[in-house]
């Protein structure tokens, strides 16, 4: 197992925690979308956060979507995660660039800019749950911390990081989410706040070779930390040519007939994994006949 996430409790279940290592998953996204270094860092942080939030979902078919829209060069990011460690995502402007920040680091907040974060949870109900907040810094970890406090009333500490190699491949990626339960004592809260204040950045811990378990150990090791679950993490897109056919059908009878009459292949792209699907004129005719000539709808 390479990329993976752990779930844990501490302080007699007064604290719940998640930690992930996601280098291979973020590198897959970087290559699939040909991302610039700063966009890799931004999307990688959001994917790491999303996969841990997906781990909070209860049902096997539950889905989580995080959407960021910003005034910065990248314009927006979208990430979707399931409850089983699968995650996928894309950036609106994959090659967006931004000079390093004042600390000489990749300026994730700058490339995103002022904007909004929307969290959508599809748990099989009539309508998905949706909540939108204003970005606090655009650094993503801070924004998710604020989301949990403002929208879910769960005090949380979120640490996310992506470190790049000189050749612009992903060197390290991962993070943690630590949350207080409603019955957490003031003593535990004070101890946790002190730990989080003085701990090293996520990328520094990953560079030291710390595993997700060891990252949580650094924060919660003296609070009876108990790892409850280990879940493989991977970039996972459910697209297929058969699924993309449904997009063509959704165009309706007239538009699909127009495409056939043009007499040229049609190419459709999956935003999430950047896979292109080509449909020949003969395939378009077959789709038309199956969908509309046999009782299909307009």
N, C-alpha and C positions, 0 to 999 in steps of 0.2 A: 504494500500500500504506500502510495506517495502522498498526494494531497489528501487530507482528511480533516474532519472536524470532531471535536469531543464536546459532550455535554456533561455538566457537573453540578454538584451542589456543595455548599459549605455552611459552616456555623449552624449545624442542625437544620438544614434546609431553609435557613433565613436568607440565604443567597443562592441564586442560580447563575450559572456561568457557561459560556461557550467560547471555544477558541478554535482557530482554523489555520492551517498552512495551505496556501493556494498558488504556489509558484507555477506549477505546470498548467493549471487552469487559466491563469492570467496570461501566461506565455502563449497558450493556444489562441486566446482572444487577440493578442497582439499580432500574431502571424495571420490569423484569419482576416483581420480588418486592416492590416498594415498601419498600425497605430503609431503616432509620434510618441516619444518618451513620456511627455507630460500627460497625454491622453491615456496612455497605458496605465500610469499611476492613478489617474482619476477613475477610469473604468475598473481597474483592479481593486481599488479600495471599495467601490460600490458593490462589486461582485462578492468580495469577501464579507462585507456586511450583510448582503442579501442572503448568502448561503447560510449564515448563522441565524438570521431572522426566519428563513425557511425552516430551520431546525426547531423553531418554536411552534410551528403549525402542528395541529393534531392529526388531521386526516391524511391518508396516503395520496389522495388526489388534490389536496389543497395546494394553491399556488399563491405566490407573493410577487408583486411587481413594484419596483422602485423606479420612479421617473424624476429626473432632474432637468429643469429648464432654466437656463441662465443667460445673462447678457454677455458672457465672455466668448472667446473665439470658438469653443467647442459647441456652443449653443444648447446642447442637451445630451443626456445619457439615459438609456433605458436598460434595466436588468430585470430578469425574471428568474425566480428560484422555486424549487419544489421542496417537499418535506423530506426528501431522501438524498440530499447532497448534490442534486443536479442544479446547474446555474448556467445562464447564457446572458449575453448583453452586447450592446453596440453603442457607438457614439455618432451623433449627427454629422460632426466634422472630424473624421478619424485622424487627419494630419494637422490638426490645429496646433499652433506653436505658441510658446510664451517664454520670455526670458526667465532665468532663475530668480527666486525671491531674494530678499535681503540676507537670508542665511545661506544663500548659494544652493538651495534645494529646488526641486521641481515645484513650480508654483501651481498647485492644483486649484487652490482658491481663486487664483487669477484667471486660469483658463476657463473656469466655470462662471465666475462673476456673480453678481447679485441675481437672485432668482428664487425658485420655489422647488420644494421636494414634495412629491405625491407618493403615498404608500397605498397600494391596492391589495387587498386580501380576498381571494376568491375561495370561499370555503364551502361551495356547493349550495349556498343559500339562494334565495330569489334574486338578490342584488349583492354584488361584491361590496365589502367594506372599503371605504376610501377616505383618506385624510390628507390634507395639504397644509404644509407649513412654509414659512419663509426661511430661506437659508440663513444661517447665522454667520458662517465664515466661508462656506463652499469647500471646506477641507474634508467634508463628508463624515468623518468620525464625530466632530462637534455637532454636525447637523442631525445625525442619528440620535445622539445623546439628547438633543433638544426635542426631537420628535417623540422619543419615549416619555419624556417628562410632560410635554404639552398635550399629546394626543392619547397616550395610554396611561398616564399618571404613574409611571414606573421609574423611579430614580435609577439611572444606569450610568455606567462608565463604558465608553466605546473607544477602543484603540485600533486603528487600521494603518497599514503601511505597505508600500511597494518600493523596492530598491532595484535600480537598473544597473546592468553591466555597462562597461564602456562601449561595447558594440551594440547597445540599445536592446539587448534581450533582457528578460526578467531574471534578476538574481535572487530576490526574496519577495514573498508576498504572504500576507496573512493578517491576523488580528484577533481581538477578543471582545466579548460583550459580557459585562458583569452587572447583574441586576439585584436590587433589594426587594424582598417580599414585604407585604404590608405590615407584618408583625416583627420586622427586624428591630433589635434593641439599639438604643442610642450608643452603647459601647461598641457594638459591631460596626455600626455606621462610622463612628469616629476612627476606628482601626482601619477600615477599608479606605476611607478618604485619605488617610495618611499614606497608606501603601500606594494608592494610585498617584498621589502627588509626587512621590519620590521614585517611582519605577522608571526604568529606561524606556525609550521609544520602542515600538514594536519591531521596527526594522533592525535596531541594535540587538534585540533579543534573538531575532531570527538569524542574524549574522553570527551570533555566538553559538549557533547550532541548537537553540532551544526548540523543543517540540511543543505542540499545543498543550500537552500535559504540563510541561515544565514552565510554560508561560503562566498558566494558571497557578502553578506551584509557587511562582515568584510573588504572586499577589495574595493567594489564599492558603498557602502551605501551613500556616499556623492557625488555621480556622477549620480544621477537620475536613479538608478538601476530599471529595469523593467523586471520581470519574464514573458516570453512570452509563455512558454510551459512546461508541466510536463509529463514525459514519464516513465512508469514502466520499470524496468530493471530485466532481469532474464537470467540464464544460459539456453541456447536454442540450442539443437542439432536436426537437421532435419533427422538424420539417421533413418532407419527402415529396417526390414528384406527384404521388397520389393526392397528398394534402394540397399541393399547389394547384392541382386541377380544380379544386373547389373555388379558388380565386377566379379562375376563368369562367366557371359556371356562374359565379355571383355577378359577373358583368351583365348577364342577361342575354336573351336570344339575339337582339339586334346587334349589340356590340360584338358578340362572338362571331356572328355571321360576317360583320364588317372585317374582322381580322382574317377570316378565311378568304374573303374576296380579295384581300390585299395580296394574297399568294406568297407570303413570306413567313419564315420561322418567327416564333414569338419567344422572347427570353424574359423570364421572371427571376427576381433575386430575393432570397431570404435575408432580411435585415440582420437577424440575430447571428447567423453563422456565415453569411456572405457567400452562400452557395447559389450558383446560377442553374436554373432549370430551363432547358430549351424544348419547345414543342413545335414539331413540324406541322405543315398544313394538314397532312393526313391525320395526325394526332388531334388537331383542332376539329376536323370533321367528325372523327370518332366521338370526341367529347360532346360535340353538338348533338349528334344523333342519340347518344346515350341519355343526354340530359333533357333535350327539348322535343325530340321527335317521338319519344315514348312517354308522353304524358307529363314532361317536365314543365316547370312553371316559367313565366316570363322573366 
